[in-house]
Amino acid sequence: MFQQSNQESYSLEMRTSLSRDEHQSVGSEISPPPYLVFRQGVSFWVEKRPLRDWTVTPQAFNEGCYRTAWIYDTNGSLWQIVHAKFKQTPSLVHTLLPWKQLPVRIEVRPCARPTVAGILVELAAILEAGNSFSENLNHDPADMLKCLRRATTPTELIQYADQSIGVTWGC
């Protein structure tokens, strides 16, 4: 559980406690992209577009791509995705074309400023889960984790995550 300075508390129901530096506060504005987006224990990806420009396929949306999802920004702030919905109702054509990307509205709430190490624990749990995400990566999850563990700043972690899940291996 994270405590905000205004005594609002936000529960982060993760296997581990992501600690934050008590001298840092969470801002009210999310930083510009890129973002590390992760679903606890399920998957992670890097999003390079501002929130207002995000898109998703109806299939991914219906499978819960934003459920239990968090955004880690380059300032080191963690944002909980509290609501996601299509900007327009998908038509029958969109449901028949599952690869078609549709604009989505994402609502977030600030949560905390976890350490890079805290976010690494979450990424390690995803890579070590043996689920379909980790089994279908282009690279060995153990090698990816070694690369990610070299990050010392939020920006580096997001950059290494982008390189490690991309087609090319950059670490």
Backbone as numpy.savetxt, mean C-alpha at the origin, in Angstrom:
# Nx Ny Nz CAx CAy CAz Cx Cy Cz
-2.10 -0.24 18.06 -2.95 0.92 18.06 -2.05 2.16 18.06
-2.41 3.12 17.24 -1.66 4.37 17.16 -2.47 5.45 17.84
-1.81 6.32 18.53 -2.48 7.45 19.18 -2.13 8.72 18.41
-3.14 9.44 18.00 -2.95 10.74 17.39 -2.77 11.76 18.50
-2.16 12.89 18.20 -1.96 13.92 19.21 -3.28 14.45 19.73
-4.35 14.41 18.94 -5.65 14.89 19.38 -6.43 13.80 20.11
-5.74 12.75 20.51 -6.28 11.64 21.28 -7.24 10.75 20.50
-7.44 10.99 19.18 -8.18 10.03 18.39 -7.28 8.82 18.22
-7.85 7.66 18.28 -7.01 6.48 18.08 -7.49 5.73 16.86
-6.54 5.17 16.17 -6.83 4.38 14.99 -6.22 3.01 15.20
-7.01 2.02 15.00 -6.53 0.66 15.20 -5.91 0.16 13.91
-4.73 -0.34 14.00 -4.05 -0.95 12.87 -3.95 -2.42 13.21
-4.88 -3.21 12.71 -4.96 -4.60 13.10 -3.99 -5.42 12.27
-2.74 -5.34 12.61 -1.71 -6.06 11.90 -1.06 -7.04 12.86
-0.36 -7.97 12.29 0.31 -8.97 13.10 1.34 -8.33 14.01
1.89 -7.22 13.65 2.91 -6.58 14.46 2.49 -5.15 14.71
3.07 -4.58 15.66 2.79 -3.19 15.97 3.79 -2.33 15.21
3.28 -1.45 14.39 4.15 -0.53 13.67 4.39 0.65 14.59
5.61 0.76 15.07 5.90 1.84 16.00 6.14 3.13 15.24
5.90 4.22 15.90 6.16 5.50 15.26 7.02 6.34 16.17
7.70 7.26 15.55 8.51 8.22 16.30 7.53 9.19 16.96
7.50 9.23 18.28 6.54 10.07 19.00 6.76 11.55 18.75
7.90 11.94 18.20 8.17 13.34 17.94 7.68 13.76 16.56
7.18 12.80 15.78 6.67 13.11 14.45 5.15 13.11 14.51
4.54 13.97 13.74 3.09 13.98 13.68 2.67 13.68 12.25
1.46 13.19 12.13 0.92 12.88 10.81 0.29 14.15 10.26
0.66 14.50 9.05 0.08 15.68 8.42 -1.33 15.41 7.94
-2.02 16.45 7.55 -3.39 16.28 7.09 -3.45 16.09 5.58
-2.32 16.18 4.90 -2.30 16.03 3.46 -1.33 14.91 3.09
-1.79 14.05 2.22 -0.93 12.97 1.73 0.10 13.59 0.79
1.31 13.07 0.82 2.36 13.62 -0.05 2.08 13.25 -1.50
2.76 13.90 -2.44 2.62 13.50 -3.84 3.13 12.07 -4.05
2.70 11.40 -5.13 3.16 10.03 -5.40 4.67 10.02 -5.65
5.28 8.87 -5.58 4.69 7.53 -5.54 4.30 7.10 -4.13
3.43 6.06 -4.09 2.97 5.49 -2.83 3.22 3.99 -2.82
3.50 3.48 -1.66 3.52 2.03 -1.45 2.15 1.68 -0.89
1.42 0.86 -1.62 0.09 0.44 -1.19 0.21 -1.03 -0.80
-0.29 -1.36 0.38 -0.24 -2.77 0.77 -1.52 -3.19 1.46
-1.85 -4.44 1.20 -2.97 -5.10 1.89 -2.34 -6.08 2.86
-2.61 -5.91 4.13 -1.94 -6.70 5.15 -2.06 -8.19 4.87
-0.89 -8.82 4.76 -0.80 -10.25 4.54 -1.18 -10.73 3.15
-1.50 -9.80 2.24 -2.01 -10.21 0.92 -1.09 -9.80 -0.22
-0.86 -8.50 -0.37 -0.09 -8.03 -1.53 0.39 -6.60 -1.29
1.26 -6.15 -2.19 1.67 -4.75 -2.19 1.99 -4.33 -3.61
1.90 -3.04 -3.86 2.24 -2.48 -5.16 2.61 -1.02 -4.98
3.21 -0.45 -6.00 3.57 0.96 -5.98 2.65 1.69 -6.94
2.02 2.73 -6.45 1.11 3.55 -7.25 1.80 4.87 -7.52
1.91 5.22 -8.80 2.64 6.43 -9.19 1.72 7.60 -9.56
0.43 7.39 -9.46 -0.52 8.45 -9.79 -1.10 9.06 -8.52
-1.51 10.34 -8.59 -2.20 10.93 -7.45 -3.51 10.18 -7.19
-4.00 10.24 -5.97 -5.23 9.51 -5.61 -6.38 9.83 -6.56
-6.50 11.05 -6.98 -7.62 11.46 -7.85 -7.59 10.76 -9.21
-6.43 10.20 -9.59 -6.30 9.57 -10.90 -6.28 8.04 -10.84
-6.52 7.46 -9.68 -6.45 6.00 -9.56 -7.59 5.34 -10.34
-7.26 4.19 -10.90 -8.25 3.38 -11.62 -8.12 1.94 -11.14
-9.14 1.16 -11.43 -9.14 -0.24 -11.04 -10.09 -1.00 -11.97
-9.83 -2.27 -12.16 -10.75 -3.08 -12.94 -11.92 -3.48 -12.05
-13.10 -3.68 -12.62 -14.23 -4.13 -11.81 -13.92 -5.45 -11.08
-13.21 -6.34 -11.74 -12.87 -7.61 -11.11 -12.00 -7.41 -9.87
-10.93 -6.62 -9.99 -10.05 -6.37 -8.85 -10.82 -5.66 -7.73
-11.66 -4.72 -8.09 -12.44 -4.01 -7.09 -13.36 -4.97 -6.33
-14.05 -5.82 -7.08 -14.97 -6.78 -6.46 -14.25 -7.82 -5.62
-12.99 -8.08 -5.95 -12.20 -9.03 -5.16 -11.58 -8.36 -3.93
-11.84 -7.08 -3.75 -11.42 -6.39 -2.53 -10.03 -5.79 -2.56
-9.61 -5.29 -3.70 -8.23 -4.77 -3.79 -7.94 -3.63 -2.83
-8.96 -2.96 -2.31 -8.72 -1.88 -1.37 -9.14 -2.23 0.06
-9.64 -3.45 0.26 -10.00 -3.89 1.61 -8.74 -4.10 2.43
-8.72 -3.66 3.62 -7.57 -3.73 4.53 -6.30 -3.16 3.88
-6.48 -2.11 3.10 -5.34 -1.52 2.38 -4.87 -0.25 3.07
-3.56 -0.05 2.96 -2.87 1.08 3.57 -1.97 1.72 2.53
-1.77 3.02 2.66 -0.89 3.76 1.77 0.26 4.32 2.62
1.47 4.05 2.19 2.67 4.59 2.84 3.27 5.59 1.87
3.39 6.83 2.30 3.87 7.86 1.38 5.34 8.20 1.60
5.88 9.03 0.72 7.32 9.34 0.77 7.70 10.18 1.98
6.72 10.76 2.66 7.00 11.47 3.90 7.06 10.52 5.10
6.73 9.25 4.87 6.73 8.28 5.96 5.42 8.19 6.70
4.37 8.81 6.16 3.06 8.73 6.79 2.29 7.52 6.28
1.53 6.94 7.16 0.69 5.79 6.83 -0.75 6.25 6.81
-1.45 5.90 5.74 -2.84 6.32 5.53 -3.70 5.08 5.36
-4.79 5.03 6.06 -5.72 3.91 5.92 -6.73 4.25 4.82
-6.93 3.31 3.90 -7.99 3.49 2.91 -9.29 3.11 3.62
-10.15 4.09 3.82 -11.39 3.85 4.56 -12.59 3.64 3.64
-12.47 4.06 2.40 -13.59 3.88 1.48 -13.08 3.99 0.05
-13.57 3.13 -0.79 -13.27 3.18 -2.23 -14.55 2.88 -2.99
-14.79 3.66 -4.02 -15.95 3.39 -4.86 -15.68 3.92 -6.27
-16.37 3.32 -7.23 -16.24 3.78 -8.60 -16.81 5.19 -8.71
-16.18 6.02 -9.52 -16.70 7.36 -9.74 -18.01 7.30 -10.52
-18.14 6.28 -11.38 -19.38 6.02 -12.10 -19.67 4.54 -12.01
-20.93 4.19 -11.98 -21.32 2.78 -11.91 -20.85 2.07 -13.18
-20.14 0.94 -13.04 -19.69 0.21 -14.22 -20.87 -0.27 -15.05
-20.73 -0.16 -16.35 -21.78 -0.62 -17.26 -21.62 -2.12 -17.50
-22.57 -2.70 -18.16 -22.50 -4.12 -18.51 -21.27 -4.40 -19.37
-20.93 -3.49 -20.25 -19.74 -3.64 -21.09 -18.49 -3.75 -20.22
-18.41 -2.91 -19.18 -17.25 -2.94 -18.29 -17.14 -4.26 -17.54
-18.27 -4.84 -17.19 -18.22 -6.12 -16.48 -17.85 -7.26 -17.42
-18.12 -7.09 -18.71 -17.75 -8.10 -19.69 -16.30 -7.97 -20.13
-15.71 -6.80 -19.92 -14.32 -6.56 -20.25 -13.54 -6.37 -18.95
-13.16 -7.47 -18.29 -12.60 -7.38 -16.94 -11.26 -6.64 -16.85
-10.60 -6.39 -17.95 -9.32 -5.71 -17.94 -9.48 -4.19 -18.05
-10.69 -3.73 -18.29 -10.96 -2.30 -18.47 -10.82 -1.57 -17.14
-9.95 -0.55 -17.12 -9.72 0.25 -15.92 -10.78 1.35 -15.82
-11.33 1.50 -14.62 -12.33 2.54 -14.37 -11.85 3.45 -13.25
-12.18 4.74 -13.33 -11.78 5.67 -12.27 -12.43 5.29 -10.94
-11.66 5.45 -9.88 -12.15 5.11 -8.55 -11.85 6.27 -7.60
-12.76 6.50 -6.68 -12.58 7.53 -5.66 -12.08 6.84 -4.39
-10.96 7.30 -3.89 -10.33 6.72 -2.70 -10.41 7.73 -1.57
-10.91 7.31 -0.42 -10.91 8.15 0.77 -9.94 7.55 1.77
-9.09 8.41 2.32 -8.08 7.94 3.27 -8.19 8.72 4.58
-7.62 8.12 5.60 -7.55 8.75 6.91 -6.12 8.60 7.40
-5.54 9.68 7.93 -4.17 9.56 8.44 -4.14 8.63 9.64
-3.07 7.90 9.75 -2.97 6.93 10.83 -1.76 7.21 11.71
-0.56 7.16 11.15 0.64 7.28 11.96 1.84 7.51 11.07
2.99 7.56 11.70 4.27 7.64 10.98 5.12 6.48 11.45
4.88 5.29 10.92 5.66 4.13 11.35 7.09 4.23 10.85
7.94 3.47 11.46 9.32 3.41 11.01 9.39 2.62 9.71
10.46 2.80 8.97 10.69 2.00 7.77 10.73 0.52 8.16
11.36 0.22 9.27 11.45 -1.17 9.75 10.06 -1.75 10.01
9.15 -0.95 10.52 7.79 -1.42 10.75 7.08 -1.79 9.47
7.25 -0.98 8.44 6.65 -1.29 7.14 7.33 -2.51 6.54
8.63 -2.64 6.72 9.35 -3.83 6.23 8.81 -5.11 6.83
8.42 -5.08 8.08 7.83 -6.26 8.73 6.56 -6.67 7.98
5.76 -5.69 7.61 4.52 -6.00 6.87 4.82 -6.56 5.48
5.80 -5.99 4.79 6.16 -6.49 3.46 6.74 -7.89 3.55
7.53 -8.15 4.58 8.09 -9.49 4.78 6.98 -10.51 5.00
5.98 -10.15 5.78 4.86 -11.07 6.02 4.14 -11.40 4.71
4.03 -10.41 3.84 3.38 -10.65 2.54 4.25 -11.57 1.68
5.55 -11.26 1.60 6.45 -12.05 0.76 6.64 -13.47 1.27
6.52 -13.66 2.58 6.72 -14.98 3.16 5.41 -15.77 3.32
4.29 -15.18 2.91 2.99 -15.80 3.12 2.75 -17.04 2.25
3.45 -17.14 1.14 3.21 -18.28 0.25 1.85 -18.22 -0.42
1.28 -17.03 -0.54 -0.01 -16.89 -1.21 0.18 -16.67 -2.71
-0.90 -16.45 -3.42 -0.80 -16.31 -4.87 0.05 -15.10 -5.28
0.05 -14.04 -4.48 0.88 -12.88 -4.79 2.36 -13.28 -4.77
2.80 -13.86 -3.68 4.23 -14.18 -3.56 4.64 -15.31 -4.50
3.71 -16.18 -4.84 4.03 -17.28 -5.75 4.11 -16.85 -7.20
3.50 -15.73 -7.55 3.46 -15.29 -8.95 4.33 -14.08 -9.24
5.29 -13.82 -8.38 6.22 -12.72 -8.62 7.26 -13.10 -9.66
7.83 -12.10 -10.29 8.89 -12.33 -11.28 10.22 -12.70 -10.64
10.34 -12.45 -9.34 11.61 -12.66 -8.65 11.37 -13.45 -7.37
12.43 -14.05 -6.86 12.36 -14.82 -5.64 12.01 -13.89 -4.47
10.95 -14.20 -3.70 10.58 -13.34 -2.58 11.72 -13.10 -1.59
12.55 -14.10 -1.33 13.67 -13.91 -0.39 14.66 -12.88 -0.91
14.94 -12.91 -2.21 15.84 -11.92 -2.81 15.21 -10.52 -2.77
13.91 -10.46 -3.02 13.21 -9.18 -2.97 13.29 -8.59 -1.56
13.12 -9.44 -0.58 13.17 -8.98 0.80 14.55 -8.45 1.17
15.59 -9.12 0.68 16.96 -8.62 0.93 17.11 -7.22 0.36
16.60 -7.02 -0.82 16.68 -5.71 -1.46 15.90 -4.67 -0.65
14.68 -5.01 -0.26 13.84 -4.07 0.49 14.47 -3.69 1.82
15.15 -4.63 2.44 15.75 -4.37 3.77 16.91 -3.38 3.71
17.38 -3.05 2.53 18.44 -2.05 2.40 17.91 -0.63 2.52
16.61 -0.47 2.45 16.01 0.86 2.51 16.16 1.46 3.91
16.51 2.73 3.93 16.62 3.43 5.21 15.65 4.60 5.31
15.02 4.96 4.19 14.05 6.06 4.17 12.78 5.58 3.50
11.66 6.25 3.73 10.42 5.88 3.03 10.57 5.94 1.51
11.25 6.96 1.01 11.44 7.09 -0.44 12.21 5.91 -1.00
13.28 5.50 -0.31 14.05 4.33 -0.76 13.20 3.07 -0.74
12.42 2.90 0.32 11.59 1.70 0.42 10.59 1.63 -0.73
9.97 2.73 -1.05 9.01 2.76 -2.16 9.73 2.50 -3.48
10.89 3.09 -3.66 11.68 2.88 -4.88 12.09 1.41 -5.01
12.59 0.80 -3.94 13.02 -0.59 -3.99 11.83 -1.52 -4.20
10.69 -1.20 -3.60 9.49 -2.02 -3.82 9.07 -1.96 -5.28
9.13 -0.78 -5.86 8.77 -0.62 -7.27 9.71 -1.43 -8.16
11.00 -1.36 -7.87 11.98 -2.12 -8.66 11.80 -3.62 -8.46
11.52 -4.04 -7.25 11.47 -5.48 -6.98 10.24 -6.17 -7.55
9.11 -5.46 -7.67 7.93 -6.11 -8.25 7.80 -5.83 -9.73
8.68 -4.98 -10.26 8.65 -4.69 -11.68 9.24 -5.83 -12.49
9.16 -5.69 -13.78 9.68 -6.72 -14.68 11.19 -6.79 -14.61
11.83 -5.63 -14.45 13.28 -5.63 -14.37 13.72 -5.67 -12.92
14.82 -6.25 -12.66 15.33 -6.39 -11.32 16.37 -5.31 -11.11
16.12 -4.38 -10.20 17.00 -3.23 -10.09 17.86 -3.17 -8.86
17.78 -4.11 -7.95 18.53 -3.96 -6.70 19.86 -4.65 -6.73
